[in-house]
Amino acid sequence: MQYVLPRTAKAPPAPTGRRRQIAAGVRDSFSAGLGIFPLGIALGLLIIQAGLPWWLAPALSLAAFAGSLELLLVGMMATVTPLAAVALTVLVVNFRHVFYAFSFPLHLVRHPVAKAYAVYAMIDEAYAVNASLPEAERSAPRLLAMQLACETYWVGGGLVGVALGAVLPAPVKGLEFALCALFTVLTLDAFRSRRELPSVLLAGAAAAVALVLTPGLALFTALLLFVGLLLVRHALTATRPAEEAADA
């Protein structure tokens, strides 16, 4: 009678060390940092050129940590925009982050303080970098390290911009166009990648109507109109498959 020795169960692979995951998160942030750091410099320069105190750069970056919004707030602070208009603009500009939360892996972060930071640091670049990672490679240390690195680039860039603004003999002309240029580049990239001609046309129509009806609050009105038009378009496109299926 032949005896078969029982197979020894293979030991599960050792989990990736915390340091290794943190290092991977820092590496993940490099591509985003190439855009975050120069924009931080632009923020610091804008603050100095607007005649605002230098400490506003790190204060804004730590309190809000929203690149596009901070660049927008500098102009609003310099022109003493009413607080209600500022609050409304902040809500509209950053409302997209509500939808980020539906697919951002916050469930990986267990500690309540760490989870609160992950929510606070959920910027566009962090969302995009995380979305490109396979599900099996995601972890809390890697996610948090990437977010911390992104904020370091932003705060550091702002401080460098403040230092440059203090030593430059004359203000840099056209620097206030940085925010508009940022959104223009993002729009062109989205258009090239998805060929969303209807969305581009809707955005142009919303901007044109806002400039005519409310020139003083054109950005806010255009954003509201664009969101409304996108919701209408989504409702129309969602009903078409159901109607086609019923006709078939």
Secondary structure, 3 states (H helix, E strand, C coil): CCCCCCCCCCCCCCCCCHHHHHHHHHHHHHHHHHHHHHHHHHHHHHHHHCCCCCCHHHHHHHHCCCHHHHHHHHHHHHCCCCHHHHHHHHHHHHCCHHHHCCCCCHHHCCCHHHHHHHHHCCCHHHHHHHHCCCHHHCCHHHHHHHHHHHHHHHHHHHHHHHHHHHHCCCCCCCHHHHHHHHHHHHHHHHHHHHCCHHHHHHHHHHHHHHHHHCHHHHHHHHHHHHHHHHHHHHHHHHHHHHHHHHHC
